[in-house]
Amino acid sequence: MTTATLAPAAITAAGVTRSFGDVKAVSDATLTVPQGSVTALIGPNGCGKTTLMLMLAGLLRSDGGSISVAGLDPVHDSAGVRNAIGWMPDQLGSWDNLTCLQTLTLMGRAYGERKEFARQRGLGLLQLVHLSEFADRPARVLSRGQKQRLSLARALVHDPQVLLLDEPANGLDPRSRIELRQLVRELAAGGKTVLVSSHVLSELDEMVDGAIFMSKGRTLGDEAQAMVAEARGRFRVTALNPDRLTEVLRAWDYAFDEVDGGVTLQISNREHGSQVLTALVKADVQVDSFGSAGSALEQTYLAMNEERR
């Protein structure tokens, strides 16, 4: 996972708040999402992720703070923001009696597209999300995962600059999840900005350029990014002669933690990792595996929740 820091911001929020009666769903959300990037929005259930995304989409008015999406303010130009974004909610609200193609054609028409153009655009999108065989079948026959794919196609109908995806992998089978990752990366490579909320953190690691963490209605800033950086540098090493592995590390005075079948240690960058691996082999350590200790986002999320408790 790399972070794109030089691109201009497509989404910004500063000090955003939103309450529902006595419940403060979002108490202080501040974030920046670079243009042409894929950014994860991560946090436990009830932390305010969906409320924040609804405000970014112009579907819910904030109580305070400022928001800019594609250079537009959702409060003062909600129509402009809705034209600039593609919104994929957690659950697709569909017209069960309309076919998949009719659904996409209708959405295209709602955005001002000519009927034949909207129809051809819909056919292309159904092919993109592997639903071509369902073009003339009603939405009610779709499975949960197929409805998710139709929802993604619907979000792309008007070729938006920004995509807001709320739990897009829900209900998808493994192949569809892989295809979703590939498609999201292709969309970003084409210049679209993607903000994606998901609990499938190991898959997000392979998809995103950066991450924003939320807890109790607040976005976590530099402390969360430092935790991600530390987790990304945590490597797990196993050896066919584990006693020799720990002996060598102790002789080097190299800090490590023993885990089942090996050790974990901190690696600062790829060059450092290559040097450590080479040195271990030269020291007669029969290295069996040498790589990341796991998902950096997952490790950060678990550490964040420990602090929350």
VEXDREN-317461 format. One record per residue (C-alpha): residue number from 1; residue in one letter; chain; x, y, z. Coordinates in Angstrom, 3 decimals, m for minus. Example, Ala and Ser with C-alpha at 12.3 -4.5 7.8 and 13.67 -1.06 7.14 Angstrom:
<recs>
1,a,A,12.300,m4.500,7.800
2,s,A,13.670,m1.060,7.140
</recs>
This chain:
<recs>
1,m,A,0.000,0.000,0.000
2,t,A,1.473,3.354,m1.062
3,t,A,0.274,6.852,m0.358
4,a,A,m0.265,9.419,m3.110
5,t,A,0.573,12.745,m1.439
6,l,A,1.317,15.028,m4.400
7,a,A,m2.011,14.780,m6.224
8,p,A,m4.582,17.547,m5.627
9,a,A,m7.375,16.700,m3.210
10,a,A,m10.656,15.451,m4.691
11,i,A,m12.345,15.187,m1.283
12,t,A,m11.652,17.258,1.815
13,a,A,m13.471,17.535,5.131
14,a,A,m12.559,19.616,8.171
15,g,A,m14.166,19.409,11.607
16,v,A,m17.356,17.829,10.261
17,t,A,m20.053,16.980,12.822
18,r,A,m23.501,15.398,12.721
19,s,A,m25.921,14.465,15.501
20,f,A,m29.222,12.600,15.579
21,g,A,m30.987,13.937,18.645
22,d,A,m28.722,13.256,21.608
23,v,A,m26.562,10.852,19.619
24,k,A,m23.449,12.414,18.069
25,a,A,m22.782,10.143,15.069
26,v,A,m19.838,12.196,13.761
27,s,A,m18.084,14.480,16.234
28,d,A,m14.920,15.565,14.389
29,a,A,m14.146,14.237,10.918
30,t,A,m11.168,15.665,9.061
31,l,A,m9.756,14.023,5.956
32,t,A,m8.129,14.522,2.568
33,v,A,m8.501,12.116,m0.357
34,p,A,m6.070,12.734,m3.255
35,q,A,m7.371,12.778,m6.817
36,g,A,m6.898,9.515,m8.709
37,s,A,m6.349,7.516,m5.526
38,v,A,m8.130,4.692,m3.720
39,t,A,m8.544,5.502,m0.031
40,a,A,m10.022,3.256,2.645
41,l,A,m12.368,4.504,5.375
42,i,A,m11.973,2.086,8.275
43,g,A,m13.577,1.774,11.673
44,p,A,m15.882,m0.398,13.810
45,n,A,m19.637,m0.532,13.337
46,g,A,m21.297,2.578,14.705
47,c,A,m18.211,4.793,14.446
48,g,A,m19.842,7.143,11.905
49,k,A,m18.448,5.923,8.573
50,t,A,m21.753,5.695,6.712
51,t,A,m22.998,8.986,8.172
52,l,A,m19.805,10.667,6.987
53,m,A,m20.126,9.179,3.504
54,l,A,m23.760,10.336,3.284
55,m,A,m22.607,13.869,4.095
56,l,A,m19.840,13.680,1.495
57,a,A,m22.445,12.541,m1.039
58,g,A,m24.698,15.497,m0.262
59,l,A,m27.439,13.152,0.942
60,l,A,m27.217,14.327,4.554
61,r,A,m26.484,17.832,5.786
62,s,A,m23.684,18.262,8.314
63,d,A,m24.232,20.187,11.559
64,g,A,m20.842,21.846,11.345
65,g,A,m17.482,21.867,9.603
66,s,A,m16.682,22.106,5.905
67,i,A,m16.743,19.611,3.022
68,s,A,m15.491,19.827,m0.546
69,v,A,m16.066,17.116,m3.159
70,a,A,m14.637,17.629,m6.654
71,g,A,m14.211,21.284,m5.700
72,l,A,m17.892,21.662,m4.753
73,d,A,m19.646,22.222,m1.431
74,p,A,m22.460,19.676,m0.858
75,v,A,m24.412,22.187,1.245
76,h,A,m24.476,24.947,m1.391
77,d,A,m24.293,22.832,m4.555
78,s,A,m25.774,19.441,m3.737
79,a,A,m26.873,18.896,m7.353
80,g,A,m23.338,19.549,m8.598
81,v,A,m21.886,17.117,m6.060
82,r,A,m24.392,14.422,m6.998
83,n,A,m23.385,14.813,m10.647
84,a,A,m19.718,14.513,m9.701
85,i,A,m20.020,11.397,m7.548
86,g,A,m21.061,7.799,m7.945
87,w,A,m22.666,6.515,m4.737
88,m,A,m22.772,2.794,m3.962
89,p,A,m24.653,2.175,m0.704
90,d,A,m24.240,m0.865,1.514
91,q,A,m27.511,m2.309,0.200
92,l,A,m28.952,m1.743,m3.257
93,g,A,m32.426,m0.272,m3.352
94,s,A,m33.819,m1.637,m6.612
95,w,A,m37.019,m1.755,m8.604
96,d,A,m37.617,m5.496,m8.513
97,n,A,m39.771,m5.588,m11.651
98,l,A,m37.282,m3.679,m13.816
99,t,A,m34.618,m5.623,m15.662
100,c,A,m30.968,m4.865,m14.965
101,l,A,m30.648,m3.050,m18.282
102,q,A,m33.817,m1.051,m17.655
103,t,A,m32.462,m0.063,m14.243
104,l,A,m29.242,1.303,m15.706
105,t,A,m30.993,2.939,m18.662
106,l,A,m33.424,4.679,m16.317
107,m,A,m30.558,5.939,m14.163
108,g,A,m28.746,7.224,m17.237
109,r,A,m31.881,9.042,m18.358
110,a,A,m32.159,10.589,m14.876
111,y,A,m28.700,12.093,m15.429
112,g,A,m29.841,13.602,m18.732
113,e,A,m28.452,11.019,m21.148
114,r,A,m30.261,10.272,m24.404
115,k,A,m32.190,6.998,m24.269
116,e,A,m30.087,5.051,m26.790
117,f,A,m26.829,6.325,m25.290
118,a,A,m28.046,5.370,m21.803
119,r,A,m28.999,1.910,m23.068
120,q,A,m25.620,1.322,m24.730
121,r,A,m23.845,2.645,m21.645
122,g,A,m25.894,0.223,m19.537
123,l,A,m24.947,m2.731,m21.731
124,g,A,m21.273,m1.824,m21.423
125,l,A,m21.500,m1.527,m17.648
126,l,A,m23.281,m4.867,m17.311
127,q,A,m20.429,m6.424,m19.250
128,l,A,m17.911,m4.644,m17.020
129,v,A,m19.451,m6.117,m13.854
130,h,A,m20.115,m9.522,m15.445
131,l,A,m23.908,m9.298,m15.467
132,s,A,m24.535,m9.325,m19.229
133,e,A,m26.547,m12.553,m19.015
134,f,A,m28.963,m10.802,m16.625
135,a,A,m29.555,m7.755,m18.849
136,d,A,m33.159,m8.731,m19.588
137,r,A,m33.928,m10.361,m16.256
138,p,A,m35.645,m8.553,m13.359
139,a,A,m33.522,m7.373,m10.457
140,r,A,m35.487,m9.550,m8.035
141,v,A,m33.790,m12.710,m9.351
142,l,A,m30.312,m11.448,m8.472
143,s,A,m28.367,m12.850,m5.546
144,r,A,m26.920,m10.548,m2.872
145,g,A,m23.538,m10.493,m4.608
146,q,A,m25.087,m9.871,m8.035
147,k,A,m27.066,m6.955,m6.618
148,q,A,m23.792,m5.516,m5.318
149,r,A,m22.358,m5.677,m8.821
150,l,A,m25.465,m4.025,m10.256
151,s,A,m25.132,m1.321,m7.602
152,l,A,m21.556,m0.645,m8.706
153,a,A,m22.668,m0.422,m12.346
154,r,A,m25.402,2.019,m11.313
155,a,A,m22.825,4.187,m9.523
156,l,A,m20.812,4.380,m12.761
157,v,A,m23.740,5.228,m15.079
158,h,A,m22.862,8.924,m15.467
159,d,A,m19.059,8.465,m15.512
160,p,A,m18.478,10.299,m12.190
161,q,A,m15.193,11.833,m11.047
162,v,A,m15.519,10.479,m7.505
163,l,A,m16.780,7.108,m6.274
164,l,A,m18.061,6.547,m2.729
165,l,A,m18.321,2.808,m2.089
166,d,A,m19.886,1.613,1.172
167,e,A,m19.043,m2.063,1.836
168,p,A,m18.843,m2.959,m1.890
169,a,A,m17.532,m6.500,m1.262
170,n,A,m20.522,m7.582,0.851
171,g,A,m21.971,m10.791,m0.562
172,l,A,m19.340,m11.198,m3.267
173,d,A,m17.727,m14.579,m3.888
174,p,A,m13.888,m14.789,m3.959
175,r,A,m13.610,m14.388,m7.748
176,s,A,m15.916,m11.361,m7.711
177,r,A,m13.878,m9.794,m4.903
178,i,A,m10.692,m10.171,m6.916
179,e,A,m12.399,m8.646,m9.953
180,l,A,m13.686,m5.783,m7.792
181,r,A,m10.139,m5.015,m6.586
182,q,A,m8.867,m5.018,m10.148
183,l,A,m11.710,m2.818,m11.388
184,v,A,m11.265,m0.269,m8.596
185,r,A,m7.542,m0.007,m9.358
186,e,A,m8.301,0.444,m13.068
187,l,A,m10.801,3.202,m12.290
188,a,A,m8.209,5.025,m10.167
189,a,A,m5.582,4.597,m12.875
190,g,A,m8.056,6.277,m15.235
191,g,A,m8.229,9.326,m12.946
192,k,A,m11.228,8.552,m10.753
193,t,A,m11.041,9.081,m7.005
194,v,A,m12.378,6.250,m4.843
195,l,A,m13.269,6.350,m1.151
196,v,A,m14.188,2.850,m0.005
197,s,A,m15.523,1.678,3.339
198,s,A,m15.093,m2.018,4.112
199,h,A,m14.448,m4.459,6.926
200,v,A,m12.481,m6.821,4.651
201,l,A,m9.186,m5.250,5.672
202,s,A,m6.802,m7.816,4.213
203,e,A,m8.291,m7.153,0.773
204,l,A,m8.189,m3.387,1.241
205,d,A,m4.431,m3.646,1.781
206,e,A,m4.087,m4.823,m1.815
207,m,A,m6.478,m2.202,m3.188
208,v,A,m5.840,1.148,m1.535
209,d,A,m3.197,3.871,m1.635
210,g,A,m4.018,5.217,1.807
211,a,A,m6.380,4.827,4.745
212,i,A,m8.463,6.971,7.086
213,f,A,m9.413,5.455,10.444
214,m,A,m12.475,6.419,12.473
215,s,A,m13.390,5.725,16.085
216,k,A,m16.328,7.103,18.097
217,g,A,m17.234,9.629,15.414
218,r,A,m13.707,11.008,15.046
219,t,A,m11.128,10.508,12.331
220,l,A,m7.738,9.492,13.682
221,g,A,m4.862,11.481,12.238
222,d,A,m1.113,11.131,12.505
223,e,A,m1.230,8.523,15.275
224,a,A,m3.123,6.082,13.040
225,q,A,m0.759,6.694,10.119
226,a,A,2.218,6.005,12.413
227,m,A,0.578,2.742,13.467
228,v,A,0.086,1.753,9.817
229,a,A,3.740,2.522,9.045
230,e,A,4.889,0.426,12.000
231,a,A,2.593,m2.471,11.046
232,r,A,3.805,m2.353,7.435
233,g,A,7.364,m2.825,8.671
234,r,A,6.542,m5.821,10.883
235,f,A,7.893,m9.006,9.259
236,r,A,7.506,m12.654,10.199
237,v,A,10.485,m14.958,9.736
238,t,A,10.469,m18.730,10.059
239,a,A,13.384,m21.133,9.720
240,l,A,13.970,m24.872,9.511
241,n,A,16.444,m24.385,12.368
242,p,A,14.555,m21.897,14.587
243,d,A,17.066,m22.111,17.442
244,r,A,19.781,m20.860,15.111
245,l,A,17.509,m18.024,13.975
246,t,A,16.963,m16.707,17.513
247,e,A,20.632,m17.291,18.383
248,v,A,21.780,m15.115,15.475
249,l,A,19.283,m12.344,16.213
250,r,A,20.353,m12.235,19.866
251,a,A,24.002,m12.090,18.815
252,w,A,23.163,m9.089,16.613
253,d,A,21.171,m7.535,19.481
254,y,A,18.240,m7.342,17.038
255,a,A,14.891,m6.871,18.800
256,f,A,12.325,m9.559,17.980
257,d,A,9.269,m11.336,19.354
258,e,A,8.961,m15.088,19.282
259,v,A,5.775,m16.402,17.697
260,d,A,4.600,m19.873,16.836
261,g,A,7.082,m21.256,14.327
262,g,A,9.301,m18.191,14.088
263,v,A,9.825,m14.564,15.041
264,t,A,8.499,m11.107,14.170
265,l,A,10.817,m8.157,13.759
266,q,A,10.800,m4.628,12.340
267,i,A,12.097,m3.941,8.829
268,s,A,12.472,m0.290,7.806
269,n,A,12.276,m0.701,4.013
270,r,A,12.822,m3.212,1.185
271,e,A,16.564,m2.616,1.030
272,h,A,16.843,m3.242,4.763
273,g,A,14.778,m6.406,4.401
274,s,A,17.047,m7.694,1.654
275,q,A,20.100,m7.021,3.826
276,v,A,18.619,m8.841,6.832
277,l,A,17.590,m11.856,4.737
278,t,A,21.034,m12.081,3.101
279,a,A,22.771,m11.836,6.469
280,l,A,20.573,m14.562,7.985
281,v,A,21.342,m16.965,5.143
282,k,A,25.093,m16.226,5.426
283,a,A,24.805,m16.981,9.164
284,d,A,23.566,m20.505,8.344
285,v,A,19.933,m19.801,9.169
286,q,A,17.773,m22.036,6.953
287,v,A,15.133,m19.394,6.220
288,d,A,11.799,m20.967,5.371
289,s,A,9.713,m17.800,5.010
290,f,A,10.415,m14.076,5.181
291,g,A,7.637,m11.549,4.622
292,s,A,4.962,m9.269,6.008
293,a,A,3.470,m10.351,9.326
294,g,A,0.013,m9.661,7.937
295,s,A,m2.312,m6.916,6.788
296,a,A,m1.027,m3.522,7.970
297,l,A,m4.578,m2.161,8.018
298,e,A,m5.836,m5.145,10.009
299,q,A,m3.043,m4.835,12.569
300,t,A,m3.686,m1.107,12.942
301,y,A,m7.431,m1.659,13.331
302,l,A,m6.889,m4.232,16.078
303,a,A,m4.406,m1.964,17.886
304,m,A,m6.836,0.952,17.563
305,n,A,m9.630,m1.114,19.106
306,e,A,m7.350,m2.133,21.962
307,e,A,m6.836,1.551,22.722
308,r,A,m10.579,2.182,22.367
309,r,A,m11.359,m0.461,24.980
</recs>
